Amino acid sequence: MAKRDYYDILGVNKSATPDQIKSAYRKLALKHHPDKNKGDKAAEEKFKEASEAYHVLSSTERKQSYDNFGHAAFENGGGGRGGFGNFDFSSSFSDIFEDFFGEGFGGGRRSKRSNNRGSDLRYDLSITLEEAYTGKKQDIKFSTSEKCDTCKGSGSKPGHDVGSCSMCGGNGQVRSSQGFFTVQQTCPQCSGFGEEITNPCTNCGGQGKQHASKRLSVSIPKGVDDGTRIRLSGKGEAGSRGAGNGDLYLFINVYSHDLFKRSDENLFFECPISIADAALGTSIEIPTIDGGKAKIKIPPGTQSGKQFRLKGKGMPHMRGSGIGNLYVQVNTEVPVSLNREQKELLEKFREIENEKSNPSIKKFFQKAKSFWKN
């Protein structure tokens, strides 16, 4: 079967620039790569076809040979240095993937120690609502791993050098051919470090870290809320052989409060008042989260459930300035266990009260009468 024209395969013309050729191949490679089309032989063939076309047209010398002689330039080793006679497709295409996709298709360089960073740690810290209001400093103690004191994190016995890995030559990665493709993976011998320790440290066994019990003073900011996560960079476990530390995450739990309920930066408080105070009006003192007191004037005829706002008496904003509000809801309490005199006074009050004193009751029964009538 005759080979298709390389320009047709990539969808470009002969005057296409190297960047246009590269862009066209990239789109085709992303679309037809076998990793994205498992078991699709047609896609695999299109990928191979596009890769072959790109290999030729991406080289000025090979492109010129192809323009002059077509596919014949590369048959039977033809085309001199640009021929396919001794060309290793898998090696070339692996390099192409590194250039285009980085680690996405098994290529790309990476830091030898990036995957050996220490583990992140979690610490659950419970505080009161008052402590969340003021903020606080607290010492915490936890188990972790720190850089080895003996080898200073190198993993090698003091006085002995660390050599390059004999399997990967210090690259930290090895390649293996699987048919048409080349797979790049972490070196199994050095675990990606690219180093080989012949005389491991007797204290840490070559890991470069040791178990430790650590004490740390942490600052809890004002306004912290239940469920807040605070990240302490580099305060987690030490990495292997000098790799970076992980992070420590504080998860904050704020205890529920006997008086106040919280919603974001606002606080809510329910205060019971008597029927007499609600009807006649009064002034009451209520507690505030800072430990102080605030006075609220209850006007005559205040209904149960009425809310009063105290500006700036809530919680501080954790990020930024400002303080939330305190909302006080008064609930009228019906008296219980009345004595004889109280009952007599209420009976007399019921006899002399009129509809003007209870407008909501009047309105309700008017609606009820209309309902029954209809």
N, C-alpha and C positions, 0 to 999 in steps of 0.2 A: 504493500500500500504506500503510495507516494506521500512524502512528508508535506505538511502544510507550510505555507510561507510564514517565516518567523514574525514578520511585521503584522500579518493578518491575525496570528495567534494572540499577540499583545494588543491588537487594535490600534496600532500607530502607523504613521507613514514613514518613508525613508528619511525625511527631513526632521524627524522627531529629535529633540534634544535629549541628552543623557538623563536629565531630571524627569522628562516626560516618559521615557522608557522605564525608568525606575518606578515611577508612580503607577504606570499601567500594570507592571508586574506585581507590585505590592497588592493592588486590588484583587488580581486574579489569585495570588498566593493565599491571601486571607480567605477568599471565597472557597477555594478548592482544596485547602490543606487537609491531609488525611486525618489529622487530629480533630478536625471539626466535621469530618464526614466519615465516621467509622463504618467500615465495610462497604463503602461506595467505590467500586472499582473505576467507574466512569470519572468520578471526581479526582481519583488518584492519577489517572492517565492525563487528565487536563492539567493537573498540577505539574506532573513531570514534563509535559509538553511546554507549558509556560516557563518553567525553570530552565529548560534547555534553550528556549528562545532568548530568555534574558541573559543567560551565560554568554551567548554569542554576541548579542547586540549591545551588551554593557561594556564590551572591550572594543576600543577603537580599532585595534589590529584585526580582531576576529570579525568585527562588523564590516571592515573594508574587504576582507576576503570573501565574506558572504555576499556583499553587494556585487563583487566582480564575478564570482563563480557559483553562487547559490549553494545548495546543499553539497554539491560535489566538492567544495573546498574542504570538507571535513570527512570525506569518505576515504577509507583505507589509510588513515593517518595523514591525509592530505592537508595542505594549508600550512605546512611548516609548524612553527611554534604555536600557531593558533588552532591546530588540529585537535580532534577528539581522540586520537589514537591512544594516548596514555593519560587521558583526563579522568580524574577521580571526582565523579559527580557528587558523591555524598559529602566529601570534604568541602567542595566549593559551595554547595547549597547550605551546609551548616554555617559557613561564613556569611552567606547571604542572610540567613535567618538572624544571626547575631547583629548584623547591620540594620535590618529592618525591625525586628521584633524583640530584641533583647532576650530576657529569660523566658518570654512567652512561649517559644517553641524549642526550648532546651538550650538556647545559646545565651550569650551575654556574660560579661564579667561581673563579679560581685565581690564584696569585701570578704576576705577569708574568715573574719570573725563576726560577720553580721548575724549569722544564724546561731552563734554561741553566746549571745547576749544573755545575761542573767534573767531568771524568772521574775515576773511581777508578783507582788505580795498584796494581800488584802488584810486590813485591820478594821474591825467593827468597833466603833466608839459611841457610847451612849452618854447623852448630856441632858440637863434639864432645860426647860423653856427659858428660865432666867439666864442660864449660861449661854444659850443661843442668842439672847438679847444683848448681853454684854460682851460676848466673845471670851475666849480663855486660852491659856497656855496649859498644856498637860504633858506629863512624861508618860510615854508608852514603852512597853517592853515586849519584844517578840523574837522568835527564832529565825535565823537567816543564815546565809553563807557570806563570808568576806574573803578578800584577797589573802592568800596564804602568807603568813608572816615570814616563813622560811625562804621561799623562792620568789617572793614579791609578785606572785601571779604568773610567772613564766611556766611553771610546771616542771622545770628542770632542776636537778640538784645544783646548788650553788657551786660555781666554778666550772660548770660544764655547759658547753654551747648547745644550742638547739639547731639541728641540721634540717635541710630540706627533705621533704618526703620522697622516698625512693620510688614510690608508685606514680605520683602525679608530677614529680619534679618541682614541687613548690607551688603549683597552680591552685591546689585545693579541689580540682575537678578532673575527672577522667572522661574520655570519650570511648564509646564502643559502637561499632557498626552493626546495624540491624537491617540487612538487605540494602535497600536504596538509601536509607536514612542513617544519620549519625546521631546518637543520643549522648548528651552530656549530663553527667550527674556528679554529686558530691563524692569525693574520693573516700572509699570505705576504710582505707588504712589510716588516714590522718583526720577524718571527719570534717574535711574542708579547711583545716588550718593551713595546710601546705607545709607543715613542720613535723619533724619526727624527733621524739624525745628518746634518746638512748639511755639516759640516766635520770629516771624520774625522781622528783622530790620525795623524800621519805615521809614527810609530814602530810602531804596532800595526795600522794600517789600519782602525781603528774597532772592533776586537775587544775592546779593553780588557785584553788579556793578551799576554805575550811569552814566547818560549822561554827556558829557563834550565836551568843545571846546578846541582843543589842538593845540599848536604851536610847530613846530619842525624844527630844522635846518638840512638840508640835503646836502650832498656833491655829486655833479655831476662830475664824473671822466672825464678826458681828453679823447677825441676820441669817446664819446658816439654818437650813430647813431640814426636816426629816427626809432622809433618802439622798441628801447631798453627797456627792463623791468628790473628794479632794485628792489631787495627784501630787505626789512628792517625787519629782524626777530624780532618778539615780539612787533612790533609797531602798531599792529592792535587793534581790540576791545578786552576788557577784557573778560575772560571766566566767566561763572556763578559759584558762590560760591567758588572762589579761583582757578578755573581751569586756565590753561595757556592762554596767550594772542594769538591772531591771528597775522598775518603778514601784513605789509603795502607794497604794490607794487606801485612803481613809473613807469608810462608809459611815455616815453620821446617822444615828438614831436619836430622835428627840422624844423624851418621855412625854406622855400625855399629862396635862395639867388639871388640877382639881377645880380651878375656876375658869381659866381662859381656854378658848378654842381658837385655832389659827387657820387662816386661809391666805396663803402667800404672805404679804407683809402686814395684813390686817388681823386684829384680834377681836374676838366676840365674847361677850360676857352677859349672862342672864341674872337679873336682880329681881327678887320678889318684893312686892309692896302690898300693903293692905288695901281693902276696899275704901276705907276712909281717906287714906293718903291719895289714892287714885282719884277720888271724887272731889276732895277739898284742895288737893295740891300740897306739895311739901318739898323739902330739899334733902337729898341723901348724899352720903359719902361712899364712894366705891374705890376698891384697890386698883392700882395700876401695876404693870409688869415691872417697872423700875423700883418697886417697893414703896412707892408713895401713895397718895390719896388724891382723888379728884371729886369735886362737888357737882352734882347735877340738880337742876331745879325742875321739879315735876309740876307742870301746870295743872290747874283744876280740870277735871273731866278727862284725864289721860286714860286711854283705853289699853287693855292688856295686849301685849305684843308690840307696843310702840317702841321704836328704836331711837336712841340718841347717839350722835357722833361726837367723839372727842378727838379732834384733829391732832396728829403727831404723837398719839399715845399708843401706837402699835409697835411693830417690829421694824428695826432698821433694814434698809435694802442691803443685801449682801454685796451686790455690785453697783456702785454708784452711791450718790448721796440721797438723803431723804429718809423719812420714817413714815410708816403706815399709820392707820387710824385705829382707834378702839371704838367698837360699836356696842352700846349698852342697851339691852332689851329688857324692859320692865314687864313683869308678868303679875297680874293681880291675883292675889291668893284669897280664896273664899275661906272665911273663918270656920273652924270646926270646934266641937266641944263647947258650945255656947252655954253660958250660965243663964239663969232665969231673967236677970235684968237685961242682958244683951238680946235675948229672944223677944222680950216685950218691946224694946226700943225698935228692933227690926220690924216687928209686926205693925207698930205704929207708923214707922216709915213707909211700909208697903201700903198702908191705908191712905196716906196723904200724898204719895208720889203720883205724878201725872205723866201723860204721854210726852210732854216736852222734855222731861228728865231722861227719857229713854228713846231717842229718835230711831235708833236702829231696830229696837223691838217693835215700835210702831210700824216701821216700814216692812218688816218681815211679815207681820200678821196681815197687813194689807195685801201683800202678794199671796199669802196663804188663802185668804178669803176669796180672792179673785180666781185662784186655782180651783177651789172647791165649787165655786159658782159655775165655772165653765165645764 
